[in-house]
């Protein structure tokens, strides 16, 4: 695996998470503030979403590396 490629795509996932939390999670936080929500459930949701994004990104990187190796042969 080429680490430069890996970190480039990992940076993309972090940028996606920042956009997600600014555009989607922010308004959701305001709504939760009005309705009420348990903090532990809220934190578990945030961690779950982050882990899901990271898993998807790692799988994408692995598949991409396989395809790149096959095309370069």
MOPAC internal coordinates of N, CA, C and O (Angstrom, degrees):
PM7 1SCF
backbone

  N    0.0000 0     0.00 0     0.00 0    0    0    0
  C    1.4570 1     0.00 0     0.00 0    1    0    0
  C    1.5277 1   108.66 1     0.00 0    2    1    0
  O    1.2310 1   120.78 1   -42.38 1    3    2    1
  N    1.2950 1   116.10 1   137.62 1    3    2    1
  C    1.4520 1   120.74 1   178.75 1    5    3    2
  C    1.5231 1   108.73 1   -88.21 1    6    5    3
  O    1.2310 1   120.99 1   -60.51 1    7    6    5
  N    1.3328 1   115.70 1   119.49 1    7    6    5
  C    1.4672 1   119.59 1  -174.28 1    9    7    6
  C    1.5175 1   112.51 1   -67.25 1   10    9    7
  O    1.2310 1   120.13 1   147.44 1   11   10    9
  N    1.3192 1   117.36 1   -32.56 1   11   10    9
  C    1.4628 1   119.30 1   179.13 1   13   11   10
  C    1.5316 1   109.52 1   -61.46 1   14   13   11
  O    1.2310 1   120.94 1   135.52 1   15   14   13
  N    1.3209 1   115.81 1   -44.48 1   15   14   13
  C    1.4618 1   120.64 1   178.70 1   17   15   14
  C    1.5265 1   110.43 1   -64.82 1   18   17   15
  O    1.2310 1   120.96 1   138.18 1   19   18   17
  N    1.3258 1   115.77 1   -41.82 1   19   18   17
  C    1.4671 1   120.43 1  -179.56 1   21   19   18
  C    1.5192 1   110.75 1   -59.68 1   22   21   19
  O    1.2310 1   120.14 1   132.55 1   23   22   21
  N    1.3396 1   117.34 1   -47.45 1   23   22   21
  C    1.4656 1   120.03 1  -177.56 1   25   23   22
  C    1.5183 1   111.68 1   -70.09 1   26   25   23
  O    1.2310 1   120.06 1   148.28 1   27   26   25
  N    1.3348 1   117.48 1   -31.72 1   27   26   25
  C    1.4608 1   119.53 1   177.00 1   29   27   26
  C    1.5284 1   110.14 1   -62.30 1   30   29   27
  O    1.2310 1   120.56 1   135.97 1   31   30   29
  N    1.3281 1   116.53 1   -44.03 1   31   30   29
  C    1.4557 1   119.55 1  -179.49 1   33   31   30
  C    1.5247 1   111.57 1   -75.21 1   34   33   31
  O    1.2310 1   120.27 1   149.75 1   35   34   33
  N    1.3239 1   117.09 1   -30.25 1   35   34   33
  C    1.4631 1   119.70 1   175.74 1   37   35   34
  C    1.5213 1   109.95 1   -66.78 1   38   37   35
  O    1.2310 1   120.47 1   142.04 1   39   38   37
  N    1.3319 1   116.71 1   -37.96 1   39   38   37
  C    1.4631 1   120.20 1   175.48 1   41   39   38
  C    1.5258 1   110.35 1   -60.91 1   42   41   39
  O    1.2310 1   120.56 1   142.45 1   43   42   41
  N    1.3230 1   116.54 1   -37.55 1   43   42   41
  C    1.4644 1   120.80 1   178.53 1   45   43   42
  C    1.5200 1   110.91 1   -62.02 1   46   45   43
  O    1.2310 1   120.07 1   139.83 1   47   46   45
  N    1.3230 1   117.48 1   -40.17 1   47   46   45
  C    1.4651 1   119.40 1  -179.69 1   49   47   46
  C    1.5155 1   110.17 1   -67.01 1   50   49   47
  O    1.2310 1   119.67 1   142.40 1   51   50   49
  N    1.3178 1   118.23 1   -37.60 1   51   50   49
  C    1.4583 1   119.83 1   178.20 1   53   51   50
  C    1.5223 1   111.06 1   -67.33 1   54   53   51
  O    1.2310 1   120.30 1   142.17 1   55   54   53
  N    1.3204 1   117.04 1   -37.83 1   55   54   53
  C    1.4635 1   119.85 1   176.01 1   57   55   54
  C    1.5257 1   110.65 1   -63.80 1   58   57   55
  O    1.2310 1   120.64 1   139.86 1   59   58   57
  N    1.3300 1   116.37 1   -40.14 1   59   58   57
  C    1.4625 1   120.57 1   177.76 1   61   59   58
  C    1.5209 1   110.69 1   -62.67 1   62   61   59
  O    1.2310 1   120.41 1   138.16 1   63   62   61
  N    1.3277 1   116.82 1   -41.84 1   63   62   61
  C    1.4628 1   120.21 1   178.54 1   65   63   62
  C    1.5232 1   111.25 1   -63.98 1   66   65   63
  O    1.2310 1   120.07 1   140.21 1   67   66   65
  N    1.3181 1   117.48 1   -39.79 1   67   66   65
  C    1.4660 1   120.29 1   178.60 1   69   67   66
  C    1.5172 1   109.99 1   -62.86 1   70   69   67
  O    1.2310 1   120.41 1   134.30 1   71   70   69
  N    1.3217 1   116.83 1   -45.70 1   71   70   69
  C    1.4670 1   120.16 1   177.85 1   73   71   70
  C    1.5167 1   110.25 1   -61.09 1   74   73   71
  O    1.2310 1   120.36 1   136.40 1   75   74   73
  N    1.3382 1   116.92 1   -43.60 1   75   74   73
  C    1.4619 1   120.68 1  -179.99 1   77   75   74
  C    1.5230 1   110.91 1   -58.89 1   78   77   75
  O    1.2310 1   120.46 1   130.65 1   79   78   77
  N    1.3213 1   116.72 1   -49.35 1   79   78   77
  C    1.4576 1   119.14 1  -175.89 1   81   79   78
  C    1.5214 1   112.32 1   -69.55 1   82   81   79
  O    1.2310 1   119.78 1   150.34 1   83   82   81
  N    1.3373 1   118.02 1   -29.66 1   83   82   81
  C    1.4606 1   119.81 1   178.96 1   85   83   82
  C    1.5258 1   112.25 1   -77.60 1   86   85   83
  O    1.2310 1   120.06 1   138.07 1   87   86   85
  N    1.3288 1   117.49 1   -41.93 1   87   86   85
  C    1.4612 1   120.43 1  -173.42 1   89   87   86
  C    1.5252 1   114.06 1   -92.41 1   90   89   87
  O    1.2310 1   120.22 1   148.80 1   91   90   89
  N    1.3245 1   117.18 1   -31.20 1   91   90   89
  C    1.4660 1   119.95 1  -176.46 1   93   91   90
  C    1.5206 1   111.15 1  -107.05 1   94   93   91
  O    1.2310 1   120.39 1   128.63 1   95   94   93
  N    1.3161 1   116.86 1   -51.37 1   95   94   93
  C    1.4604 1   120.22 1  -174.89 1   97   95   94
  C    1.5221 1   112.29 1   -68.62 1   98   97   95
  O    1.2310 1   119.97 1   145.27 1   99   98   97
  N    1.3238 1   117.67 1   -34.73 1   99   98   97
  C    1.4679 1   120.64 1   179.99 1  101   99   98
  C    1.5192 1   113.11 1   -58.38 1  102  101   99
  O    1.2310 1   119.64 1   123.93 1  103  102  101
  N    1.3496 1   118.29 1   -56.07 1  103  102  101
  C    1.4683 1   119.26 1   176.71 1  105  103  102
  C    1.5327 1   112.57 1   -60.60 1  106  105  103
  O    1.2310 1   120.44 1   145.23 1  107  106  105
  N    1.3313 1   116.76 1   -34.77 1  107  106  105
  C    1.4612 1   120.72 1   177.51 1  109  107  106
  C    1.5269 1   110.07 1   -63.21 1  110  109  107
  O    1.2310 1   120.42 1   140.66 1  111  110  109
  N    1.3333 1   116.80 1   -39.34 1  111  110  109
  C    1.4647 1   120.96 1   177.36 1  113  111  110
  C    1.5213 1   111.04 1   -60.91 1  114  113  111
  O    1.2310 1   120.66 1   137.75 1  115  114  113
  N    1.3166 1   116.34 1   -42.25 1  115  114  113
  C    1.4678 1   119.77 1   178.57 1  117  115  114
  C    1.5198 1   111.00 1   -62.41 1  118  117  115
  O    1.2310 1   120.42 1   138.31 1  119  118  117
  N    1.3184 1   116.79 1   -41.69 1  119  118  117
  C    1.4642 1   120.96 1   178.84 1  121  119  118
  C    1.5246 1   110.76 1   -65.08 1  122  121  119
  O    1.2310 1   120.37 1   138.22 1  123  122  121
  N    1.3310 1   116.90 1   -41.78 1  123  122  121
  C    1.4641 1   120.85 1   178.97 1  125  123  122
  C    1.5217 1   110.33 1   -63.61 1  126  125  123
  O    1.2310 1   120.45 1   142.98 1  127  126  125
  N    1.3318 1   116.75 1   -37.02 1  127  126  125
  C    1.4629 1   120.31 1   178.42 1  129  127  126
  C    1.5170 1   111.77 1   -59.04 1  130  129  127
  O    1.2310 1   120.21 1   145.54 1  131  130  129
  N    1.3166 1   117.21 1   -34.46 1  131  130  129
  C    1.4611 1   120.82 1   179.30 1  133  131  130
  C    1.5197 1   111.84 1   -79.77 1  134  133  131
  O    1.2310 1   120.62 1   138.89 1  135  134  133
  N    1.3238 1   116.42 1   -41.11 1  135  134  133
  C    1.4629 1   120.93 1  -174.66 1  137  135  134
  C    1.5226 1   111.50 1   -82.67 1  138  137  135
  O    1.2310 1   120.47 1   141.98 1  139  138  137
  N    1.3114 1   116.70 1   -38.02 1  139  138  137
  C    1.4619 1   121.63 1  -176.44 1  141  139  138
  C    1.5188 1   110.34 1    99.09 1  142  141  139
  O    1.2310 1   120.62 1   -38.09 1  143  142  141
  N    1.3013 1   116.43 1   141.91 1  143  142  141
  C    1.4563 1   121.40 1  -174.82 1  145  143  142
  C    1.5172 1   107.58 1  -162.74 1  146  145  143
  O    1.2310 1   120.49 1   -35.19 1  147  146  145
  N    1.3131 1   116.67 1   144.81 1  147  146  145
  C    1.4591 1   119.53 1   178.44 1  149  147  146
  C    1.5177 1   110.04 1   -74.62 1  150  149  147
  O    1.2310 1   120.61 1   -46.14 1  151  150  149
  N    1.3131 1   116.44 1   133.86 1  151  150  149
  C    1.4627 1   121.54 1  -175.93 1  153  151  150
  C    1.5255 1   111.89 1   -61.03 1  154  153  151
  O    1.2310 1   120.06 1   140.14 1  155  154  153
  N    1.3163 1   117.48 1   -39.86 1  155  154  153
  C    1.4696 1   119.35 1  -178.07 1  157  155  154
  C    1.5273 1   111.09 1   -63.76 1  158  157  155
  O    1.2310 1   120.05 1   138.20 1  159  158  157
  N    1.3103 1   117.50 1   -41.80 1  159  158  157
  C    1.4683 1   120.42 1   178.07 1  161  159  158
  C    1.5221 1   110.75 1   -64.31 1  162  161  159
  O    1.2310 1   120.91 1   140.39 1  163  162  161
  N    1.3061 1   115.86 1   -39.61 1  163  162  161
  C    1.4634 1   121.27 1   179.73 1  165  163  162
  C    1.5252 1   110.86 1   -62.87 1  166  165  163
  O    1.2310 1   120.13 1   133.71 1  167  166  165
  N    1.3299 1   117.35 1   -46.29 1  167  166  165
  C    1.4650 1   121.05 1  -179.94 1  169  167  166
  C    1.5243 1   111.64 1   -65.98 1  170  169  167
  O    1.2310 1   120.41 1   141.65 1  171  170  169
  N    1.3254 1   116.82 1   -38.35 1  171  170  169
  C    1.4635 1   120.60 1   177.53 1  173  171  170
  C    1.5231 1   110.13 1   -63.04 1  174  173  171
  O    1.2310 1   120.25 1   140.11 1  175  174  173
  N    1.3285 1   117.13 1   -39.89 1  175  174  173
  C    1.4671 1   120.67 1   177.34 1  177  175  174
  C    1.5209 1   111.28 1   -61.87 1  178  177  175
  O    1.2310 1   120.17 1   135.12 1  179  178  177
  N    1.3223 1   117.27 1   -44.88 1  179  178  177
  C    1.4694 1   120.99 1  -179.61 1  181  179  178
  C    1.5277 1   110.53 1   -63.08 1  182  181  179
  O    1.2310 1   120.18 1   134.49 1  183  182  181
  N    1.3228 1   117.26 1   -45.51 1  183  182  181
  C    1.4649 1   120.61 1   179.48 1  185  183  182
  C    1.5287 1   110.03 1   -64.38 1  186  185  183
  O    1.2310 1   120.31 1   138.99 1  187  186  185
  N    1.3233 1   117.01 1   -41.01 1  187  186  185
  C    1.4616 1   120.82 1   179.00 1  189  187  186
  C    1.5114 1   112.70 1   -61.11 1  190  189  187
  O    1.2310 1   120.42 1   136.17 1  191  190  189
  N    1.3194 1   116.80 1   -43.83 1  191  190  189
  C    1.4635 1   121.10 1   178.69 1  193  191  190
  C    1.5242 1   110.39 1   -63.91 1  194  193  191
  O    1.2310 1   120.46 1   136.85 1  195  194  193
  N    1.3250 1   116.72 1   -43.15 1  195  194  193
  C    1.4631 1   120.52 1  -179.96 1  197  195  194
  C    1.5241 1   111.00 1   -63.72 1  198  197  195
  O    1.2310 1   120.00 1   135.27 1  199  198  197
  N    1.3229 1   117.60 1   -44.73 1  199  198  197
  C    1.4646 1   121.44 1   179.35 1  201  199  198
  C    1.5265 1   110.26 1   -63.04 1  202  201  199
  O    1.2310 1   120.21 1   138.91 1  203  202  201
  N    1.3209 1   117.19 1   -41.09 1  203  202  201
  C    1.4576 1   120.46 1   178.43 1  205  203  202
  C    1.5274 1   111.18 1   -60.60 1  206  205  203
  O    1.2310 1   120.08 1   134.39 1  207  206  205
  N    1.3286 1   117.46 1   -45.61 1  207  206  205
  C    1.4601 1   120.85 1   177.56 1  209  207  206
  C    1.5232 1   110.92 1   -59.84 1  210  209  207
  O    1.2310 1   119.90 1   136.68 1  211  210  209
  N    1.3248 1   117.79 1   -43.32 1  211  210  209
  C    1.4702 1   121.27 1  -178.06 1  213  211  210
  C    1.5236 1   110.60 1   -65.96 1  214  213  211
  O    1.2310 1   119.92 1   137.84 1  215  214  213
  N    1.3316 1   117.76 1   -42.16 1  215  214  213
  C    1.4665 1   121.28 1   178.83 1  217  215  214
  C    1.5254 1   110.41 1   -61.37 1  218  217  215
  O    1.2310 1   120.71 1   133.88 1  219  218  217
  N    1.3214 1   116.25 1   -46.12 1  219  218  217
  C    1.4683 1   119.89 1   179.09 1  221  219  218
  C    1.5220 1   110.25 1   -60.59 1  222  221  219
  O    1.2310 1   120.09 1   137.94 1  223  222  221
  N    1.3099 1   117.44 1   -42.06 1  223  222  221
  C    1.4610 1   120.88 1  -179.30 1  225  223  222
  C    1.5270 1   111.20 1   -66.03 1  226  225  223
  O    1.2310 1   119.69 1   138.51 1  227  226  225
  N    1.3210 1   118.20 1   -41.49 1  227  226  225
  C    1.4639 1   120.74 1   179.62 1  229  227  226
  C    1.5252 1   111.53 1   -65.91 1  230  229  227
  O    1.2310 1   120.27 1   139.23 1  231  230  229
  N    1.3304 1   117.09 1   -40.77 1  231  230  229
  C    1.4659 1   120.52 1   177.33 1  233  231  230
  C    1.5268 1   109.84 1   -64.09 1  234  233  231
  O    1.2310 1   120.69 1   136.40 1  235  234  233
  N    1.3177 1   116.29 1   -43.60 1  235  234  233
  C    1.4684 1   120.16 1   177.57 1  237  235  234
  C    1.5272 1   110.91 1   -58.83 1  238  237  235
  O    1.2310 1   120.28 1   134.91 1  239  238  237
  N    1.3220 1   117.07 1   -45.09 1  239  238  237
  C    1.4695 1   120.79 1   179.85 1  241  239  238
  C    1.5253 1   111.52 1   -62.63 1  242  241  239
  O    1.2310 1   120.17 1   138.43 1  243  242  241
  N    1.3265 1   117.28 1   -41.57 1  243  242  241
  C    1.4634 1   120.67 1  -179.82 1  245  243  242
  C    1.5269 1   110.61 1   -63.88 1  246  245  243
  O    1.2310 1   120.21 1   133.50 1  247  246  245
  N    1.3264 1   117.20 1   -46.50 1  247  246  245
  C    1.4659 1   120.94 1   179.27 1  249  247  246
  C    1.5241 1   110.36 1   -64.27 1  250  249  247
  O    1.2310 1   120.53 1   139.08 1  251  250  249
  N    1.3028 1   116.60 1   -40.92 1  251  250  249
  C    1.4682 1   121.13 1   179.81 1  253  251  250
  C    1.5212 1   110.97 1   -61.93 1  254  253  251
  O    1.2310 1   120.21 1   137.94 1  255  254  253
  N    1.3257 1   117.20 1   -42.06 1  255  254  253
  C    1.4644 1   120.37 1   179.49 1  257  255  254
  C    1.5258 1   111.08 1   -64.66 1  258  257  255
  O    1.2310 1   120.09 1   141.76 1  259  258  257
  N    1.3268 1   117.44 1   -38.24 1  259  258  257
  C    1.4700 1   120.98 1   177.99 1  261  259  258
  C    1.5230 1   110.11 1   -63.41 1  262  261  259
  O    1.2310 1   120.56 1   134.74 1  263  262  261
  N    1.3207 1   116.54 1   -45.26 1  263  262  261
  C    1.4654 1   121.06 1  -179.92 1  265  263  262
  C    1.5269 1   110.82 1   -64.27 1  266  265  263
  O    1.2310 1   120.27 1   137.27 1  267  266  265
  N    1.3254 1   117.10 1   -42.73 1  267  266  265
  C    1.4688 1   120.63 1  -179.98 1  269  267  266
  C    1.5300 1   110.34 1   -63.06 1  270  269  267
  O    1.2310 1   119.88 1   138.11 1  271  270  269
  N    1.3254 1   117.83 1   -41.89 1  271  270  269
  C    1.4677 1   120.77 1   179.34 1  273  271  270
  C    1.5231 1   111.02 1   -63.84 1  274  273  271
  O    1.2310 1   120.23 1   137.98 1  275  274  273
  N    1.3371 1   117.16 1   -42.02 1  275  274  273
  C    1.4689 1   120.29 1  -179.63 1  277  275  274
  C    1.5206 1   111.33 1   -65.87 1  278  277  275
  O    1.2310 1   120.06 1   141.81 1  279  278  277
  N    1.3077 1   117.48 1   -38.19 1  279  278  277
  C    1.4692 1   120.39 1  -179.27 1  281  279  278
  C    1.5206 1   111.83 1   -72.52 1  282  281  279
  O    1.2310 1   120.24 1   152.60 1  283  282  281
  N    1.3234 1   117.14 1   -27.40 1  283  282  281
  C    1.4661 1   119.82 1  -177.93 1  285  283  282
  C    1.5295 1   112.83 1   -81.35 1  286  285  283
  O    1.2310 1   119.87 1   167.79 1  287  286  285
  N    1.3269 1   117.86 1   -12.21 1  287  286  285
  C    1.4784 1   120.94 1  -179.22 1  289  287  286
  C    1.4997 1   111.89 1   -75.32 1  290  289  287
  O    1.2310 1   120.10 1   180.00 1  291  290  289

